[in-house]
Amino acid sequence: MKKLLSALAVSTVALSGAAQAASVPCDTAQLIVPWKAGGGTHVIFSIFEKTIQELDVTPKIKVVTIPGQGGNKGAKEAASAKPDGCTLFAIHQSAVTSYLNGRIDFQYDGFETVANLTSTPDIVGAAAGTEYSNFDEFADYAKANPGKIKVGATFGSTSQFIWLLMADKMGIEFSYVPYDGTRERMTALLSGAIDMGVLNVASGRKYLEGGELQGFAIAAEERSKFLPDMPTLKEKGVDMTFALQRGIVVPKGTPGDVIDMWSAIFKQAAEDPGLLEQMDAKGTGVSYQDPDAYRAWADGLYADYEAVAIKIGMFKK
């Protein structure tokens, strides 16, 4: 009996400022990242993993990568996991774009929201040897050569959606070349196999500063302090911003007290000075949202993306 009780022992979390404790049947939960190791999402949540390991909380988290299908393989596994608080999922807007492309039959609505955590704006980047060396030249070339510019994208993911939005707003056309993840797209861009692709400060800064890649504009409200000479898309006349909003969700049916427990843990991690310093160095902002605020944000995001997808013919209700 003692062995049975030990095997079924639950963990409780004691957090300063948290009035409740929740029971989960694990000391360490798996946090599924649905892309290969080394990509931006893996790097960011590895920082959260290390930070939470150092906090006086239980349970801890362990990042587990389950790549494939443009992030959808890991999403399916997370969505079907037992809703006991021992499986978490790292999510961003690709959940919506994959749904709108028909690659998966759920988006944020297939999970319980826990916490929205970080924002990483995209950079419109190009290979070093293109016929255009700044945004204006790129725009002129694209208009004069419809469909000639090859861009790398994970089909049905945000890395394609940003180009679809740009194409719609600028009245231009691209040719899309499929790659499964950030690393593959970066390799293709560096080798010149594609003409353009999205970057961010974390993945592209050293290549931009070294001249191996070109950065034409950042899809943020303001210029990056790390790349102060790079204009925003809005400065170049394209009225849009585009940033990956990375957060945490859990399987449908996870108890409310467990969701609140994890939300409190991630809030504490998001306020850690060491984590904030590391995120800042990667050009990623930290802006915590609790479960209710995150759900409202996700619902609004879906409505906005659905409207655009219908307009450009991606999604038919």
N, C-alpha and C positions, 0 to 999 in steps of 0.2 A: 504493500500500500504506500509506503514512504517513497519507493521508487516511482510509483505511478504519479503521486502528488508532485514529486520533483520534476518529472517529465512534463507535467501539465502546469508547472509553476508559471505565474504571470508576472509581468514586469509593471511597475508603477513608476510614473514620472513625477518628480517633485521639482517644480519650477517656481522661482521667485515671482510673485505676482499672479500665479495661477491658482485659482481656488479649488480646482477639481483635479482628481487623479483618474486615469483610465487604465483599464487592464488589457494587455495584449500578450499573446502566448509566445513572445520572442524577446530576447535581449537585444537583437540587432535585426532591423528590418532591411529588406532589399529595396534599393531605389533603382528602378529600371530606367536606364538611359537608352533610347531606341536608335542610337547611332554608334558608329565605331569609336573606339578610344582615340583620343587626341583631337577630336572636334571641339567646337566651342562649347556645346552643351555638356560634354563629358568633363572638360576642363573646369567649367564653372561649378558644376555640382560636386566635383572632386574637392573643391575648396570648401563647399558646404559640409561635405563628409568629414574632412579633417577638422573643421571648426567644431562641429557637433561632437566629434570624438573627444575634444578637449573641454567641452562643457560638462557641468555637473548634472547631467540628465540621463535618464534611461527611458526607453531604449535608444540605441545608437542607430546609425544608418551605414549601409555598405552599398556603394555604387556598383551596379552590374550592367554591362553593356549587352544589349540584344539588338544588333543591327539587322538591316534588311528591309526591303520593300519600302524604302523611303521613310523609315520610321514606323511603319505600320505593323511590322512583325512584333516589335516590342509592345506597341500599343494594344494589340490583340491579346498578348499574354497578360499584360497588366489588367486589362478590362475583365478578363475571365478569372483572375486570381481570387482567392478567398478574401472576403471583406473583413479581415480581422485586425487590420492595422499593421501587418507585417510585410505588405507590399505597397510601395509608393511608386508613382510614375512621374518622370520629368517631361513636361509637356510645353509646347508653344504653338504658334498659329498654324503649323503644318497639319495639326489635327483637323482644322477647319478646311484648309485647301485640299487635303486628301479626301475629305468627305464630299466636297463640292465637285471633285474630279471623279467621284464614284469608285475610288479605290478602297474605301472602307465605309461601313454603314453606321458609324457614330463619330462624334467629335467630343467637345467638352461635355456634352449632355450624356455621354456614356460613363462619366465618372462623378465622384463627389469632389468639389473643389476644396483645397486645403489652404494654399497661400500663393499669391502671385509675388515674385521675388525680384527679378532683374529685367533690365531693358538694354538691349545691345543694338544700336542703329546700324543699318547696312550701308556699305560704301559701294558705289558703282565703279567697278574696276575694269581694267583692260590689260591685255598682254602688252609687253614692251614694244613689240614691232608692228603695231597697227598703223594704219594710214592716217590716224587722227590722234592728236596728242593732248587734247583738252575736251571739255564737255561740248563747247560750241561746235568744234570740228566734228565730233562724234555725231551730234544732232544733225548737222548738215549732210554728213555722209549717209546716215541712216535714212534720211528723207530721199536722198538721191538714189539709194540702192536698197529698195525694199527687200527684206528677207535675206540679204547677203551677210549680215553680221551674225556670226555663230555665238550663241550664249550657252553656257553650261548651266544646267538646272536638274534638280531632282524632281521628276515629273510629279505633279500633284502636291508639291511642297512649297514652302515660302520662297525658296530660291528660284522658282518659276513664277510665282505670283507677282513678285516685285516687277519682273520684266513685263508681264501681262498688263499690270497697272500702268507702267511707264509707256508701253506701246499705245495703250488706249488714250492716255493723256497727251502724248506727243504726236499722235497720228502717224506712227511708224510701225514697221514689222521686223521681227527677229526670226532667226532659224534656231530652234531649240535642240540642244544635244544632251541626251540623258546621262547623268552620273548619279550614283547612289548616295554619296555623302560629301561633306565639306572637303575632306582630304583629297578625294578623287577630282573634284572640281578644281581645287587649287593646283594640283599636279598638271591637269589639262591646261589651265591658264598659264602656268609658268612655262610649259613646253610649247605653247602656241597652238595647241590642238583646237582651242576655241579662242575667240576674239575677246569676249567679255564675260565677266562673272561677278557675283557679289562677294565682297570681303567685309571684314570688320576690323576694328583696331587690334583685337586680340590675335586674329589669324593673319592679318595682312600688313601690319605696320612695318615690320622689318623689311618686307619685300618692297613696299612703297618707298621707304627711306633709302633703300639700297638701289633703287632704280630698276629692279627686276619686274615690277608691275607698275601700272599707272593708276592713279586714283582721280576720278573726274568730279565726284560730288558725294556728299554724305547725306543720307536720307533722314536727317534729324532736324529738330527745330533750330538748333544752334550749331555752330562749328565746333569740332572737337578741339579741346585744348592740346591734344597730342599731335593734331594735324591742322594747325591754325590757318594754313594757307589754302586748305581745301574748302571750296564753297559748299553750301547746302543745295539740295535740289530746288528748294524754293527760291534761292538766290538766282538760280539759272532758269527760272520761269516755269518750273514743273511743280505744281501745287500738291505735294504729297510728302509724307514722312513714312518711314518703314523701319520698324525695329522689332527684333525678336523679343517677345515678352515671355520669359521662362518662369514656370511655376511648378507647383506640386499638386497632384490629384491622387485620389485613391479609388479603389473599385466601388461601384454602386452598392449601397447597403451597408457601408462601413458606419458603425455607430457614431452618433454625434459627439460623444465625449472623447472618442478616439481621434476624430477629426480635430477637435479643439486642442487636444494634447499635442498633435503634430504641428498644428498651426502655431502654438505657443513656442514649441521647440525651434521652428524655423524663424519665428520672429526674433527670438533671442540670438540665433546665429546671424541673422541679417543686421543686427545692431552691434555685432562684434567689431571693434576697431581694426583688428588684423584682417578680417574678411573684407571690410570696406576698403582698406588700403589696396588689397590685391585686386578687387574688382575695378577700382579706379584705374589701376595700372593697365587693365585690359580694356579700358574704354567702355565699361559696363556700369550702368547706374543701378542702384539698389533702391527699390521702392515697394515696401511690403504692403500687401492687401490681405485682409482676413478672409475667411471662407465666404461670407455673404457679399462683401465688396468684389471679391474675385469672380463669383458667380454672375453678378450684375455686369462686370466688365466683359466676361466671356459671352454673355447673351448679346450685349451690344456689339461686340466684335463680330459675332456670327451674322447678325443682321446687316452690318456694313459690308462684309465680304460676300454675302449671298447676293446683295444688290449689284455689286460689281461683277460677280461671276455670271449673273443672268444677263447683264448688259453686254458682256464680251462673248457670250455664247458658250461659256464653260459649263453652266448649270441650267438645267431646265426643270422647273417644278412640275 
